[in-house]
Amino acid sequence: MDVLKIATAGSVDDGKSTLIGRILYDTKSLTTDKLAAIEERSKANGFDYLDFSLATDGLVAEREQGITIDVAHIYFSTKSKSYIIADTPGHIEYTRNMVTGASTSQASIILVDARKGVIEQTYRHFFINNLLRVKDVIVAINKMDLVDFSQEKFNAIKADFETLIEKSDYKEQNITFIPVSALQGDNVVDKSNNTPWYTGQTLLEHLEELDAQDVFEKSQARFPVQTVIRPKKDEFHDFRGYAGKLYGGDLTVGDEVTILPSLTTSKVKEIYFFDQKFDTAGRGSSCTITLEDDVNVSRGDMIVKSLEKPKVEKQLTATVCWMDSKDLNPGTNYFVQSGSNRVLAKVKSISGTIATDFSGEDTSANSLQLNEVGKVQIQLSKPLAFDSYSKNKASGSFILIDSQTNNTSGVGFIE
C-alpha cells in the first residue's frame, strides 16, 4: 500500500488540528477510547460540538492554550492508501518546526481562515513549501460556515493567493483550492450540500488521487551507500553488497557506474531486494547492489551512473534555515551531514537573510538567528558529491551539526 506524507500549515487558530481530527473521525480512524475522551473533554470545556483538535494536540500546553506547539505525526489509512500527517505549528517562532514537518512530505495543506483571508503567515507557509519544493499544495479555505459558504469570499481569497503564486520560482508546483469547514466536515471527506457552486473534489478525494511515488522526483540516479554488507558465512563467503536508498532515477544490471568521491568505476552486477534478485531498481527503492569489480566502497560514498556525475567539490553555497538558539556566524565549524556522509566544514560567509514573505533579501545581515533563512557559503574539509536541491532533493540537501554539542543546528538546500 502506498504511503503519502502530508504536512499541514496555517496561522494560529486556522483549524489545522481540527481538520486532521475531522479526517480521522470521518474515516473512522479514531479508536473508541480516543473518541470517548474527546467527547468527555469537549463537554468539560462547555462545547456543544466535538473538539477534534484534541485528537492531535498531545502536549498539556497545547490542550490548555488551544494551539499547536510541536510537530505531531498522525497516522491513518483508507482502503487504497496509508497516510502520515505532520501537524506543524503556525507561529513565526516555530518556523524551524514547519521546515522539519514539510521536509519529508509529498504534499502540503495550507489552511486559510475564510474570515481573515491571505495574511503574513500564509506568505511564510507558502515560502517554506516553495523552498522545500513540495510538489502538491492544497489550499484549504477553512471556516466557510462562518462566512455563509460565500462563493464570492472563496473566489476573493483564491485570487489573492494566485497573486502570491506569481512570486514563486517553483513553477511545477500543483496548487488546488478547496472550500472546507473542518468543524462541520464540509468537503473534508464527504461532499458538502452547502457549496453547490464548488464542483471539485473533497480534500480526501484529492489526496487519494495523488501519486505517492512523486516525492522521489525523476532526476539523475543517486545511490548513497548506507552500509557495506559482508555476511562472512560459508553460503555467502565472497558476497560484498552495498545497501542504500536509490533517488532520482533507475539503476539496471549492466549500468556503468562511478563511485564518488574516489572516481573509481565498475558495472552493476546484481540488484537485491532482501533475498530476491531484480534486473532494475526504481527511484525510491531500498535495495542492495553488487559490482562486477572489487573496488573500494564505504559508507558515505555515492554510486552514480558514469555519464550522470554530480558535482564533487570542497565548497558549496546553500540556503540555510537556522534552527539553533546560538547564532550562525562566519568562521564557525560544523559538520555537514549529507545522506550518510559527514564532513567537517567551516562557514566562510553569510551573504544575507531571505524574507519569508517574498519581500526580498537583506544583504546587510552577516549572521543567522533562530528561525531565520539566509544564503551561506561553506568550506568543506574534503570533497563532497552533491547536486542542486532543485534537481535532486536527496543529494541537494544537508543538515549542519554543532561539532561541540552534536545538536542539529540548521538545514541547508544547495544552489
The 8 nearest C-alpha neighbors of each residue, nearest first, counted from 0:
[[1, 80, 2, 81, 79, 78, 76, 3],
 [0, 2, 80, 81, 211, 3, 79, 212],
 [3, 1, 81, 82, 80, 211, 0, 4],
 [4, 2, 82, 211, 81, 83, 5, 1],
 [3, 5, 104, 83, 105, 82, 84, 2],
 [6, 4, 84, 106, 104, 107, 85, 105],
 [7, 5, 107, 85, 101, 84, 100, 104],
 [6, 8, 108, 86, 107, 87, 109, 85],
 [9, 7, 109, 87, 108, 110, 124, 89],
 [10, 8, 110, 89, 109, 13, 111, 15],
 [9, 11, 89, 13, 120, 12, 90, 121],
 [10, 12, 89, 13, 90, 9, 66, 88],
 [11, 13, 14, 10, 66, 15, 65, 9],
 [14, 12, 112, 10, 11, 9, 15, 110],
 [13, 15, 17, 12, 16, 18, 181, 141],
 [16, 14, 18, 17, 13, 19, 9, 7],
 [15, 17, 52, 19, 18, 14, 55, 20],
 [18, 16, 52, 51, 20, 14, 15, 19],
 [19, 17, 181, 21, 15, 16, 20, 14],
 [18, 20, 22, 16, 21, 17, 23, 15],
 [19, 21, 51, 17, 23, 54, 18, 22],
 [20, 22, 24, 18, 19, 23, 25, 17],
 [23, 21, 19, 25, 20, 24, 26, 18],
 [22, 24, 28, 20, 26, 21, 25, 29],
 [25, 23, 21, 27, 22, 26, 29, 28],
 [24, 26, 22, 27, 23, 21, 188, 28],
 [25, 27, 23, 28, 24, 22, 77, 188],
 [28, 26, 24, 25, 29, 23, 30, 22],
 [27, 29, 23, 26, 24, 75, 30, 76],
 [30, 28, 27, 23, 24, 34, 33, 31],
 [29, 31, 33, 32, 34, 28, 27, 35],
 [30, 32, 34, 33, 35, 29, 36, 28],
 [31, 33, 35, 34, 30, 36, 29, 37],
 [34, 32, 36, 30, 35, 31, 29, 37],
 [35, 33, 37, 31, 36, 32, 29, 30],
 [34, 36, 32, 38, 33, 37, 39, 31],
 [35, 37, 33, 39, 34, 38, 40, 32],
 [38, 36, 34, 40, 35, 39, 41, 53],
 [39, 37, 35, 41, 36, 40, 49, 34],
 [40, 38, 36, 42, 37, 41, 35, 43],
 [39, 41, 43, 37, 42, 38, 36, 44],
 [40, 42, 38, 44, 46, 43, 39, 50],
 [43, 41, 45, 39, 44, 40, 46, 38],
 [44, 42, 40, 45, 41, 39, 46, 38],
 [43, 45, 41, 42, 46, 40, 39, 47],
 [46, 44, 42, 43, 41, 47, 40, 48],
 [47, 45, 48, 41, 42, 44, 49, 43],
 [46, 48, 45, 42, 49, 41, 50, 44],
 [49, 47, 46, 50, 41, 42, 38, 182],
 [48, 50, 41, 51, 38, 37, 47, 46],
 [51, 49, 52, 41, 53, 48, 37, 17],
 [50, 52, 20, 17, 53, 54, 49, 21],
 [53, 51, 17, 16, 54, 50, 55, 20],
 [54, 52, 51, 56, 55, 50, 37, 62],
 [53, 55, 52, 20, 51, 56, 37, 33],
 [56, 54, 53, 52, 57, 16, 20, 71],
 [57, 55, 53, 61, 58, 62, 52, 54],
 [56, 58, 55, 59, 61, 62, 53, 54],
 [59, 57, 61, 60, 56, 62, 68, 69],
 [58, 60, 62, 61, 63, 57, 56, 64],
 [61, 59, 63, 58, 62, 64, 68, 65],
 [62, 60, 66, 58, 64, 59, 67, 65],
 [61, 63, 65, 59, 60, 64, 56, 58],
 [62, 64, 60, 61, 65, 59, 66, 58],
 [65, 63, 61, 66, 62, 60, 67, 59],
 [64, 66, 62, 61, 63, 67, 12, 52],
 [67, 65, 61, 64, 68, 11, 12, 62],
 [66, 68, 88, 61, 69, 56, 87, 65],
 [69, 67, 88, 61, 66, 70, 93, 87],
 [70, 68, 67, 88, 71, 87, 96, 93],
 [69, 71, 87, 86, 85, 96, 100, 88],
 [72, 70, 86, 85, 69, 73, 87, 55],
 [73, 71, 85, 84, 86, 83, 70, 74],
 [72, 74, 84, 83, 71, 85, 75, 55],
 [75, 73, 83, 82, 84, 72, 76, 81],
 [74, 76, 82, 81, 28, 83, 73, 23],
 [77, 75, 81, 82, 80, 78, 74, 28],
 [76, 78, 80, 79, 81, 75, 26, 82],
 [79, 77, 80, 76, 81, 0, 207, 26],
 [78, 80, 77, 0, 81, 207, 1, 76],
 [79, 81, 1, 77, 0, 76, 2, 78],
 [82, 80, 76, 2, 75, 1, 77, 3],
 [83, 81, 3, 75, 2, 74, 76, 4],
 [82, 84, 4, 74, 73, 5, 3, 72],
 [85, 83, 5, 73, 72, 6, 4, 86],
 [84, 86, 6, 72, 100, 71, 87, 5],
 [85, 87, 71, 7, 70, 84, 72, 6],
 [86, 88, 70, 97, 7, 85, 8, 100],
 [89, 87, 67, 68, 90, 69, 93, 97],
 [88, 90, 10, 9, 11, 8, 91, 87],
 [91, 89, 92, 93, 88, 11, 10, 94],
 [90, 92, 93, 94, 89, 120, 370, 123],
 [93, 91, 90, 94, 370, 95, 369, 89],
 [92, 94, 96, 91, 95, 90, 88, 97],
 [95, 93, 97, 96, 370, 91, 92, 98],
 [94, 96, 98, 93, 97, 370, 322, 99],
 [97, 95, 99, 93, 94, 98, 100, 70],
 [96, 98, 94, 100, 99, 95, 87, 101],
 [99, 97, 95, 101, 96, 100, 102, 94],
 [100, 98, 96, 102, 97, 101, 95, 103],
 [99, 101, 97, 85, 98, 102, 6, 96],
 [100, 102, 104, 6, 98, 99, 103, 97],
 [101, 103, 99, 100, 104, 98, 131, 133],
 [104, 102, 101, 105, 100, 4, 99, 214],
 [105, 103, 4, 101, 5, 106, 102, 6],
 [104, 106, 214, 4, 133, 5, 134, 3],
 [107, 105, 135, 5, 104, 136, 133, 134],
 [106, 108, 6, 136, 5, 7, 137, 109],
 [107, 109, 7, 137, 136, 138, 8, 6],
 [110, 108, 8, 138, 9, 7, 139, 137],
 [111, 109, 9, 139, 140, 138, 8, 13],
 [110, 112, 140, 141, 116, 113, 139, 13],
 [111, 113, 141, 115, 13, 114, 116, 140],
 [112, 114, 116, 115, 141, 140, 142, 143],
 [113, 115, 112, 116, 146, 145, 142, 143],
 [116, 114, 112, 113, 117, 118, 111, 156],
 [115, 117, 113, 156, 112, 114, 111, 118],
 [116, 118, 121, 156, 111, 160, 115, 159],
 [117, 119, 121, 120, 116, 122, 115, 111],
 [118, 120, 122, 121, 123, 356, 117, 10],
 [121, 119, 123, 122, 118, 10, 124, 9],
 [122, 120, 124, 118, 119, 123, 117, 125],
 [121, 123, 356, 125, 119, 120, 124, 126],
 [124, 122, 120, 355, 126, 356, 121, 125],
 [123, 125, 121, 127, 126, 122, 120, 8],
 [124, 126, 128, 122, 127, 123, 121, 129],
 [127, 125, 123, 129, 124, 128, 355, 122],
 [128, 126, 130, 124, 129, 125, 131, 123],
 [127, 129, 125, 131, 133, 126, 130, 132],
 [130, 128, 132, 126, 127, 131, 125, 169],
 [129, 131, 127, 128, 132, 126, 133, 412],
 [130, 132, 128, 129, 133, 127, 102, 101],
 [133, 131, 129, 130, 134, 128, 169, 389],
 [134, 132, 128, 131, 135, 106, 105, 129],
 [133, 135, 172, 132, 173, 106, 105, 136],
 [136, 134, 106, 173, 133, 172, 174, 107],
 [135, 137, 107, 174, 106, 108, 173, 138],
 [138, 136, 108, 175, 174, 139, 176, 109],
 [137, 139, 176, 109, 108, 110, 175, 140],
 [140, 138, 110, 177, 141, 137, 178, 109],
 [141, 139, 111, 178, 113, 110, 179, 112],
 [140, 142, 179, 112, 180, 143, 113, 139],
 [143, 141, 180, 144, 145, 113, 112, 179],
 [142, 144, 148, 145, 146, 180, 141, 113],
 [143, 145, 147, 142, 148, 146, 180, 183],
 [146, 144, 143, 142, 147, 114, 148, 113],
 [147, 145, 143, 148, 144, 149, 114, 113],
 [146, 148, 144, 149, 145, 143, 193, 150],
 [149, 147, 143, 144, 146, 150, 194, 193],
 [150, 148, 152, 147, 151, 146, 153, 143],
 [149, 151, 153, 152, 154, 148, 196, 194],
 [152, 150, 154, 149, 153, 155, 156, 148],
 [151, 153, 155, 149, 150, 154, 156, 113],
 [154, 152, 150, 156, 151, 155, 157, 149],
 [153, 155, 157, 151, 152, 156, 158, 150],
 [154, 156, 158, 152, 157, 153, 151, 159],
 [157, 155, 159, 153, 158, 154, 116, 160],
 [156, 158, 154, 160, 155, 159, 161, 153],
 [157, 159, 161, 155, 156, 160, 154, 162],
 [160, 158, 156, 162, 161, 157, 155, 163],
 [159, 161, 163, 157, 162, 158, 156, 164],
 [160, 162, 164, 158, 163, 159, 157, 165],
 [163, 161, 159, 160, 165, 164, 158, 166],
 [162, 164, 160, 161, 165, 166, 159, 167],
 [165, 163, 161, 167, 166, 162, 160, 125],
 [164, 166, 163, 162, 167, 161, 168, 170],
 [167, 165, 164, 163, 168, 357, 162, 169],
 [166, 168, 164, 169, 165, 170, 129, 163],
 [167, 169, 170, 166, 129, 165, 164, 171],
 [170, 168, 167, 171, 172, 129, 132, 130],
 [169, 171, 172, 168, 167, 173, 164, 165],
 [172, 170, 169, 173, 134, 168, 132, 135],
 [171, 173, 134, 170, 135, 169, 174, 133],
 [172, 174, 135, 136, 134, 171, 175, 137],
 [175, 173, 136, 137, 135, 172, 176, 138],
 [176, 174, 137, 138, 136, 177, 173, 135],
 [177, 175, 138, 137, 139, 174, 178, 157],
 [176, 178, 139, 140, 179, 138, 175, 202],
 [179, 177, 140, 139, 141, 143, 186, 176],
 [180, 178, 141, 186, 185, 140, 143, 181],
 [179, 181, 142, 185, 141, 143, 183, 182],
 [182, 180, 18, 184, 183, 17, 179, 21],
 [181, 183, 180, 184, 17, 21, 18, 142],
 [184, 182, 180, 181, 185, 144, 21, 179],
 [183, 185, 181, 187, 180, 182, 186, 21],
 [184, 186, 191, 180, 179, 187, 183, 190],
 [187, 185, 201, 190, 179, 191, 189, 188],
 [188, 186, 202, 184, 201, 185, 189, 203],
 [189, 187, 203, 186, 201, 202, 25, 22],
 [188, 190, 186, 187, 191, 201, 185, 184],
 [189, 191, 186, 201, 185, 192, 188, 187],
 [192, 190, 185, 186, 193, 194, 189, 195],
 [191, 193, 194, 195, 190, 185, 186, 196],
 [192, 194, 191, 195, 148, 185, 144, 147],
 [195, 193, 196, 197, 192, 191, 148, 150],
 [196, 194, 197, 192, 193, 198, 191, 190],
 [195, 197, 194, 198, 150, 193, 199, 149],
 [198, 196, 195, 194, 199, 178, 150, 177],
 [199, 197, 196, 200, 195, 194, 201, 190],
 [200, 198, 197, 201, 177, 176, 205, 186],
 [201, 199, 204, 205, 202, 198, 186, 190],
 [200, 202, 186, 204, 187, 203, 188, 190],
 [201, 203, 187, 205, 204, 188, 186, 206],
 [202, 204, 206, 188, 205, 201, 207, 187],
 [205, 203, 207, 201, 206, 202, 200, 208],
 [204, 206, 202, 203, 207, 208, 200, 201],
 [207, 205, 203, 209, 208, 204, 202, 3],
 [206, 208, 204, 205, 209, 203, 80, 79],
 [209, 207, 206, 205, 210, 204, 203, 211],
 [210, 208, 206, 207, 211, 205, 3, 135],
 [211, 209, 212, 213, 208, 3, 214, 207],
 [210, 212, 3, 213, 209, 1, 2, 214],
 [213, 211, 210, 214, 215, 283, 216, 1],
 [212, 214, 215, 211, 216, 210, 105, 217],
 [215, 213, 105, 212, 216, 211, 104, 134],
 [216, 214, 213, 283, 212, 282, 247, 246],
 [215, 217, 214, 213, 247, 218, 391, 246],
 [218, 216, 247, 248, 215, 219, 282, 213],
 [217, 219, 247, 248, 216, 220, 391, 390],
 [218, 220, 247, 248, 307, 221, 217, 391],
 [221, 219, 248, 247, 246, 303, 249, 218],
 [220, 222, 246, 303, 245, 247, 302, 223],
 [221, 223, 245, 302, 301, 244, 224, 303],
 [224, 222, 301, 300, 243, 302, 225, 221],
 [225, 223, 243, 298, 299, 300, 226, 242],
 [226, 224, 243, 298, 242, 339, 223, 299],
 [225, 227, 298, 242, 224, 241, 228, 243],
 [226, 228, 241, 240, 242, 229, 297, 298],
 [227, 229, 240, 239, 241, 230, 226, 242],
 [228, 230, 239, 231, 238, 227, 240, 237],
 [231, 229, 232, 228, 235, 238, 236, 239],
 [232, 230, 236, 229, 235, 233, 237, 238],
 [233, 231, 236, 235, 234, 230, 229, 237],
 [232, 234, 236, 235, 231, 237, 230, 238],
 [233, 235, 232, 236, 231, 237, 230, 238],
 [236, 234, 238, 232, 233, 237, 230, 231],
 [235, 237, 233, 232, 231, 238, 234, 230],
 [236, 238, 235, 239, 231, 229, 233, 230],
 [239, 237, 235, 236, 229, 240, 230, 231],
 [238, 240, 229, 228, 237, 289, 241, 227],
 [241, 239, 289, 228, 288, 227, 287, 238],
 [240, 242, 227, 287, 288, 228, 226, 224],
 [243, 241, 287, 226, 286, 225, 224, 227],
 [242, 244, 225, 224, 285, 286, 223, 222],
 [245, 243, 285, 284, 222, 286, 283, 246],
 [244, 246, 222, 282, 283, 284, 221, 285],
 [247, 245, 282, 221, 283, 220, 248, 215],
 [246, 248, 218, 220, 217, 219, 282, 216],
 [249, 247, 220, 282, 219, 218, 217, 246],
 [248, 250, 281, 282, 280, 220, 251, 279],
 [249, 251, 280, 279, 281, 254, 248, 252],
 [252, 250, 279, 254, 278, 253, 280, 249],
 [251, 253, 267, 278, 268, 254, 269, 279],
 [252, 254, 267, 266, 251, 268, 255, 269],
 [255, 253, 266, 267, 251, 252, 256, 250],
 [254, 256, 266, 305, 304, 265, 253, 267],
 [257, 255, 304, 305, 303, 265, 266, 264],
 [256, 258, 264, 305, 303, 263, 262, 302],
 [259, 257, 302, 262, 263, 301, 261, 264],
 [260, 258, 261, 301, 262, 300, 302, 257],
 [259, 261, 262, 258, 384, 300, 382, 311],
 [260, 262, 259, 263, 258, 257, 300, 295],
 [263, 261, 259, 258, 260, 257, 264, 305],
 [264, 262, 258, 261, 257, 265, 294, 259],
 [265, 263, 257, 256, 258, 262, 266, 255],
 [264, 266, 256, 292, 255, 291, 290, 257],
 [267, 265, 255, 254, 253, 291, 256, 290],
 [266, 268, 290, 252, 253, 254, 269, 289],
 [267, 269, 290, 291, 289, 252, 266, 253],
 [270, 268, 289, 288, 252, 267, 271, 276],
 [269, 271, 288, 277, 276, 287, 278, 289],
 [272, 270, 276, 287, 275, 273, 286, 288],
 [271, 273, 286, 275, 274, 276, 287, 270],
 [272, 274, 271, 275, 286, 287, 276, 285],
 [275, 273, 272, 271, 276, 287, 270, 277],
 [276, 274, 272, 271, 273, 277, 270, 286],
 [275, 277, 271, 270, 272, 274, 278, 269],
 [278, 276, 270, 279, 271, 275, 280, 272],
 [277, 279, 252, 251, 270, 276, 280, 269],
 [280, 278, 251, 277, 250, 252, 281, 249],
 [281, 279, 250, 249, 284, 251, 282, 270],
 [280, 282, 249, 284, 283, 279, 248, 250],
 [283, 281, 246, 248, 245, 249, 284, 247],
 [282, 284, 245, 246, 215, 281, 244, 285],
 [285, 283, 245, 282, 244, 281, 286, 280],
 [284, 286, 244, 243, 245, 283, 287, 272],
 [287, 285, 272, 271, 242, 243, 284, 244],
 [286, 288, 242, 271, 241, 270, 240, 272],
 [289, 287, 270, 241, 240, 269, 271, 242],
 [288, 290, 240, 269, 268, 267, 241, 239],
 [291, 289, 267, 268, 292, 266, 265, 288],
 [290, 292, 268, 266, 265, 267, 293, 289],
 [293, 291, 290, 294, 265, 266, 264, 268],
 [292, 294, 291, 295, 290, 239, 265, 296],
 [295, 293, 292, 296, 263, 265, 264, 290],
 [294, 296, 297, 293, 263, 261, 258, 292],
 [297, 295, 294, 300, 298, 258, 227, 241],
 [298, 296, 300, 299, 227, 295, 224, 226],
 [297, 299, 226, 225, 224, 300, 227, 339],
 [298, 300, 340, 339, 224, 297, 225, 223],
 [301, 299, 224, 298, 259, 297, 223, 296],
 [302, 300, 223, 259, 222, 258, 224, 303],
 [301, 303, 258, 222, 257, 223, 259, 221],
 [304, 302, 221, 256, 257, 220, 305, 222],
 [303, 305, 256, 307, 306, 255, 257, 308],
 [304, 306, 256, 257, 307, 255, 308, 303],
 [305, 307, 304, 308, 256, 255, 303, 257],
 [308, 306, 304, 305, 219, 309, 303, 220],
 [307, 309, 306, 305, 303, 304, 310, 257],
 [310, 308, 386, 385, 384, 311, 307, 303],
 [309, 311, 385, 384, 312, 386, 308, 383],
 [312, 310, 384, 383, 382, 309, 385, 260],
 [313, 311, 382, 383, 314, 310, 384, 315],
 [314, 312, 382, 379, 381, 378, 383, 380],
 [315, 313, 378, 379, 377, 312, 316, 376],
 [314, 316, 377, 376, 317, 378, 313, 413],
 [315, 317, 376, 375, 414, 413, 377, 374],
 [318, 316, 413, 412, 414, 375, 374, 411],
 [317, 319, 374, 412, 411, 373, 375, 413],
 [320, 318, 411, 373, 372, 410, 317, 321],
 [319, 321, 372, 410, 409, 371, 370, 411],
 [320, 322, 409, 370, 369, 371, 323, 319],
 [323, 321, 409, 408, 369, 95, 370, 320],
 [324, 322, 408, 325, 369, 321, 326, 409],
 [323, 325, 369, 326, 322, 368, 408, 321],
 [324, 326, 323, 327, 368, 369, 408, 322],
 [327, 325, 368, 367, 328, 324, 366, 369],
 [326, 328, 367, 366, 368, 325, 329, 321],
 [327, 329, 366, 331, 326, 330, 367, 365],
 [330, 328, 346, 348, 347, 331, 349, 327],
 [329, 331, 346, 347, 345, 328, 332, 348],
 [330, 332, 329, 346, 345, 328, 333, 327],
 [333, 331, 345, 344, 346, 330, 402, 334],
 [334, 332, 401, 402, 344, 400, 399, 343],
 [333, 335, 343, 400, 342, 344, 399, 402],
 [334, 336, 399, 342, 341, 398, 343, 344],
 [335, 337, 341, 398, 397, 340, 334, 338],
 [338, 336, 397, 340, 339, 335, 341, 396],
 [339, 337, 340, 336, 223, 393, 299, 397],
 [338, 340, 299, 225, 337, 341, 298, 336],
 [339, 341, 299, 337, 338, 336, 342, 300],
 [342, 340, 336, 335, 334, 337, 339, 343],
 [343, 341, 335, 334, 344, 336, 380, 340],
 [342, 344, 334, 380, 333, 379, 335, 341],
 [345, 343, 379, 333, 378, 334, 332, 380],
 [344, 346, 332, 378, 331, 377, 347, 330],
 [345, 347, 377, 329, 330, 331, 348, 376],
 [348, 346, 377, 376, 329, 330, 345, 378],
 [347, 349, 329, 376, 346, 375, 350, 377],
 [350, 348, 375, 365, 351, 374, 366, 376],
 [349, 351, 374, 362, 375, 348, 365, 364],
 [352, 350, 362, 364, 361, 373, 349, 374],
 [351, 353, 373, 361, 360, 372, 364, 374],
 [354, 352, 360, 373, 372, 359, 355, 361],
 [355, 353, 356, 359, 358, 357, 360, 352],
 [354, 356, 123, 357, 126, 353, 122, 358],
 [355, 357, 122, 123, 354, 358, 119, 126],
 [358, 356, 355, 359, 354, 166, 126, 122],
 [359, 357, 356, 354, 360, 355, 353, 361],
 [360, 358, 357, 354, 353, 361, 356, 355],
 [361, 359, 353, 352, 354, 362, 351, 358],
 [360, 362, 352, 351, 363, 364, 353, 359],
 [361, 363, 351, 364, 350, 360, 352, 365],
 [362, 364, 361, 351, 365, 350, 352, 360],
 [365, 363, 351, 362, 366, 361, 352, 350],
 [366, 364, 349, 351, 350, 363, 367, 328],
 [367, 365, 328, 327, 364, 349, 326, 368],
 [368, 366, 327, 326, 371, 321, 373, 369],
 [367, 369, 326, 371, 370, 321, 327, 366],
 [368, 370, 322, 324, 323, 321, 371, 326],
 [371, 369, 321, 94, 95, 322, 368, 320],
 [372, 370, 368, 369, 321, 367, 320, 373],
 [373, 371, 320, 353, 319, 352, 321, 370],
 [372, 374, 352, 353, 319, 318, 351, 375],
 [373, 375, 318, 350, 317, 351, 349, 319],
 [376, 374, 349, 317, 316, 348, 318, 350],
 [375, 377, 316, 348, 347, 315, 346, 349],
 [378, 376, 346, 347, 315, 314, 345, 316],
 [377, 379, 314, 345, 344, 313, 347, 346],
 [380, 378, 344, 313, 381, 314, 343, 377],
 [379, 381, 343, 344, 342, 313, 378, 382],
 [382, 380, 379, 313, 383, 342, 343, 312],
 [383, 381, 313, 312, 311, 384, 260, 379],
 [382, 384, 311, 312, 313, 385, 381, 260],
 [385, 383, 311, 310, 309, 260, 259, 382],
 [384, 386, 394, 310, 309, 395, 383, 311],
 [387, 385, 395, 394, 309, 391, 310, 388],
 [386, 388, 395, 414, 413, 389, 390, 391],
 [389, 387, 395, 392, 391, 413, 390, 412],
 [388, 390, 387, 391, 392, 132, 395, 414],
 [391, 389, 388, 387, 218, 386, 392, 395],
 [392, 390, 388, 395, 393, 394, 389, 386],
 [391, 393, 388, 395, 394, 396, 390, 389],
 [392, 394, 395, 391, 396, 246, 338, 388],
 [395, 393, 385, 386, 392, 391, 396, 337],
 [394, 396, 388, 386, 387, 392, 413, 393],
 [397, 395, 412, 411, 394, 393, 413, 392],
 [398, 396, 337, 411, 336, 410, 335, 412],
 [397, 399, 410, 336, 409, 335, 411, 400],
 [398, 400, 335, 409, 408, 334, 407, 333],
 [401, 399, 407, 334, 333, 408, 406, 405],
 [400, 402, 405, 333, 406, 403, 404, 408],
 [401, 403, 333, 405, 404, 400, 334, 332],
 [404, 402, 401, 405, 406, 333, 400, 332],
 [403, 405, 406, 401, 402, 400, 407, 408],
 [406, 404, 401, 402, 400, 403, 407, 408],
 [407, 405, 404, 401, 400, 408, 402, 403],
 [406, 408, 400, 399, 409, 401, 405, 398],
 [409, 407, 323, 322, 399, 400, 406, 401],
 [410, 408, 321, 322, 399, 320, 398, 407],
 [409, 411, 398, 320, 319, 397, 399, 321],
 [410, 412, 319, 397, 318, 396, 317, 398],
 [413, 411, 396, 318, 317, 388, 395, 319],
 [412, 414, 317, 387, 395, 388, 316, 396],
 [413, 387, 317, 316, 388, 412, 318, 389]]
